[in-house]
């Protein structure tokens, strides 16, 4: 029985939900994969925390420009019309509500949309939250891209976060390798199931009460 989809499949799924004309920030790690699946016939402008607008997909082997990197220090490409600006201006864009969508990784997301994605609290872990906090509270929509289960087999969807928070009630939607969830008023709402997963199987994995969208009256 197949219960998971791949990182690339998940990145492609997220890319389909980003509206044309959006200004988008892709967080460090797996979210950067989304850049490889954005439609070429639509204008979607990628923003980097270190001061770039117009980022493209990952560079092909042998095509790396060492002067073009994202906030995670990974090589990137530029699209025609790309621009560069001061780090402070980049944060002003994030904090000022000028980013339409950000895609972030997560250690935990709570039922009410709290996000913990910068530290597990373990000794020697990342010393500061960085720009993730600004994106979490400044972006108009916060998408989370993560595996449903951690390496220890515990759910990353939780009733309440036990790790240090990045933002409170900030997450719009969670994309996992098992399913897509919206954050509703009463907890997680299953938006789409992947592979052989069911509501019951996901409830067993997460230990949470999950709901499904209420059908629209008259819809086929």
C-alpha positions as CSV (number, residue, x, y, z in Angstrom):
1,X,0.0,0.0,0.0
2,X,1.3,3.4,-1.0
3,X,0.8,6.2,1.6
4,X,3.3,8.8,0.5
5,X,4.1,11.0,-2.5
6,X,7.6,12.3,-3.3
7,X,9.1,15.7,-2.5
8,X,9.0,16.6,-6.1
9,X,5.4,15.6,-6.5
10,X,4.5,17.6,-3.4
11,X,6.4,20.6,-4.7
12,X,4.5,20.4,-8.0
13,X,1.2,20.2,-6.1
14,X,2.0,23.4,-4.2
15,X,3.0,25.2,-7.4
16,X,-0.5,24.5,-8.8
17,X,-2.0,26.5,-5.9
18,X,0.0,29.6,-6.3
19,X,-2.0,32.2,-8.2
20,X,-0.7,34.0,-11.3
21,X,0.7,37.4,-10.4
22,X,1.7,36.5,-6.9
23,X,4.9,37.6,-5.1
24,X,6.2,34.5,-3.4
25,X,8.9,33.6,-0.9
26,X,10.2,30.0,-0.8
27,X,11.7,29.0,2.6
28,X,15.0,27.2,3.1
29,X,15.1,23.5,2.4
30,X,12.3,21.5,0.6
31,X,10.2,24.6,-0.3
32,X,12.9,25.7,-2.8
33,X,11.8,22.8,-5.0
34,X,8.6,24.6,-5.8
35,X,10.5,27.0,-8.1
36,X,11.1,24.0,-10.5
37,X,7.4,23.4,-11.0
38,X,5.9,26.9,-11.5
39,X,4.1,27.3,-14.8
40,X,6.3,29.0,-17.4
41,X,3.3,30.7,-19.1
42,X,2.4,32.6,-15.9
43,X,4.1,35.5,-14.1
44,X,4.9,34.5,-10.6
45,X,7.6,36.6,-9.0
46,X,9.9,34.8,-6.5
47,X,11.4,36.9,-3.7
48,X,14.4,36.0,-1.6
49,X,15.0,37.1,1.9
50,X,18.6,38.3,1.0
51,X,17.3,40.8,-1.5
52,X,16.2,39.5,-4.9
53,X,13.0,39.6,-7.0
54,X,12.7,37.5,-10.1
55,X,14.4,34.3,-8.9
56,X,14.2,31.3,-11.3
57,X,14.5,27.6,-11.0
58,X,17.5,25.7,-9.7
59,X,20.5,26.0,-12.1
60,X,21.4,23.1,-14.3
61,X,24.7,21.3,-13.6
62,X,27.6,23.5,-14.9
63,X,25.4,26.6,-15.0
64,X,25.9,27.8,-11.4
65,X,26.7,31.5,-10.9
66,X,28.5,31.8,-7.5
67,X,27.1,35.4,-7.2
68,X,23.5,34.2,-7.3
69,X,22.3,32.5,-4.1
70,X,19.2,32.5,-2.0
71,X,18.9,33.0,1.8
72,X,19.9,29.3,2.3
73,X,23.1,29.9,0.4
74,X,22.0,27.6,-2.4
75,X,22.7,28.6,-6.1
76,X,19.7,30.0,-8.0
77,X,19.0,31.5,-11.4
78,X,17.5,34.9,-12.4
79,X,14.7,35.6,-14.8
80,X,14.6,38.5,-17.2
81,X,13.9,41.7,-15.3
82,X,15.2,40.4,-12.0
83,X,16.2,43.0,-9.5
84,X,18.4,43.3,-6.4
85,X,18.1,45.4,-3.3
86,X,19.3,45.9,0.3
87,X,18.5,43.2,2.9
88,X,16.6,45.8,4.9
89,X,14.4,46.6,1.9
90,X,13.7,42.9,1.6
91,X,12.6,42.6,5.2
92,X,10.5,45.7,4.7
93,X,8.7,43.9,1.8
94,X,8.1,40.9,4.1
95,X,7.0,42.8,7.1
96,X,4.9,45.3,5.1
97,X,2.5,42.7,3.7
98,X,3.8,42.7,0.2
99,X,4.5,39.0,-0.1
100,X,1.3,37.1,-1.3
101,X,2.4,33.6,-0.4
102,X,5.3,32.1,1.5
103,X,6.1,28.4,1.6
104,X,7.9,27.3,4.8
105,X,9.0,24.0,6.3
106,X,8.0,23.0,9.8
107,X,8.8,20.9,12.8
108,X,5.2,21.3,14.1
109,X,2.0,23.0,13.1
110,X,-0.8,23.2,15.7
111,X,-4.6,22.8,15.1
112,X,-5.0,26.6,15.5
113,X,-2.3,27.4,12.9
114,X,0.7,28.0,15.2
115,X,4.0,27.3,13.5
116,X,7.2,26.0,15.0
117,X,9.9,25.7,12.3
118,X,13.2,27.1,13.6
119,X,14.3,25.1,16.6
120,X,13.5,21.9,18.5
121,X,15.0,23.4,21.6
122,X,17.9,20.9,21.6
123,X,21.3,22.1,22.7
124,X,23.4,23.4,19.8
125,X,20.3,24.0,17.6
126,X,19.8,27.1,15.4
127,X,20.4,30.1,17.7
128,X,17.7,32.5,16.3
129,X,14.5,32.4,14.4
130,X,15.7,34.6,11.5
131,X,13.4,35.8,8.7
132,X,10.9,32.9,9.1
133,X,9.2,34.9,11.8
134,X,8.8,37.9,9.5
135,X,7.4,35.8,6.7
136,X,5.0,33.9,9.0
137,X,3.4,37.1,10.2
138,X,3.8,39.3,7.1
139,X,2.8,37.1,4.2
140,X,-0.8,37.1,3.2
141,X,-0.9,33.3,3.0
142,X,1.4,30.9,4.7
143,X,1.8,27.5,3.1
144,X,3.7,24.8,5.0
145,X,5.5,22.0,3.1
146,X,6.6,19.1,5.3
147,X,6.5,15.4,5.9
148,X,3.5,14.4,8.0
149,X,5.7,12.4,10.3
150,X,9.1,13.2,11.8
151,X,12.1,10.9,11.8
152,X,10.9,9.5,15.1
153,X,7.5,8.6,13.6
154,X,5.6,11.3,15.5
155,X,3.1,13.6,13.8
156,X,4.1,17.1,12.9
157,X,0.5,18.1,13.1
158,X,-0.3,18.5,16.8
159,X,-2.9,19.8,19.1
160,X,-0.4,22.4,20.5
161,X,3.2,23.0,19.6
162,X,5.9,21.9,22.1
163,X,8.7,23.5,20.2
164,X,9.6,27.3,20.2
165,X,7.1,29.1,18.1
166,X,7.8,31.0,14.9
167,X,4.4,32.5,14.6
168,X,0.9,32.3,16.2
169,X,-2.2,31.5,14.2
170,X,-0.3,32.2,10.9
171,X,-0.6,29.0,8.9
172,X,-3.1,28.9,6.0
173,X,-2.6,25.4,4.6
174,X,-0.3,22.4,5.3
175,X,1.0,20.3,2.4
176,X,2.3,16.9,3.5
177,X,3.4,13.7,1.8
178,X,0.2,12.1,2.9
179,X,-2.5,14.8,2.4
180,X,-3.2,18.5,2.2
181,X,-4.8,20.2,5.2
182,X,-6.5,23.6,5.6
183,X,-6.4,25.2,9.1
184,X,-10.0,25.6,10.0
185,X,-11.7,27.3,13.0
186,X,-12.0,23.9,14.8
187,X,-8.8,22.3,13.6
188,X,-7.4,20.6,10.5
189,X,-9.6,20.1,7.5
190,X,-8.6,17.5,4.9
191,X,-8.4,19.3,1.6
192,X,-6.9,16.5,-0.5
193,X,-5.8,12.9,0.2
194,X,-2.8,11.4,-1.5
195,X,-2.2,7.7,-2.4
196,X,-4.1,5.2,-0.2
197,X,-4.7,7.5,2.8
198,X,-8.1,8.0,4.4
199,X,-9.4,10.3,7.1
200,X,-9.3,7.3,9.5
201,X,-5.8,6.4,8.7
202,X,-4.6,10.0,9.1
203,X,-6.4,10.3,12.4
204,X,-4.5,7.2,13.6
205,X,-1.2,8.7,12.5
206,X,-1.8,12.2,14.0
207,X,-4.0,11.4,17.0
208,X,-6.1,14.3,16.0
209,X,-9.8,14.7,15.0
210,X,-9.7,15.6,11.3
211,X,-12.7,16.9,9.4
212,X,-13.5,16.9,5.7
213,X,-14.9,19.9,3.8
214,X,-18.6,20.4,4.0
215,X,-20.0,19.7,0.4
216,X,-21.4,22.8,-1.3
217,X,-25.1,22.4,-1.8
218,X,-26.0,21.7,-5.4
219,X,-22.4,20.9,-6.4
220,X,-21.9,17.9,-8.6
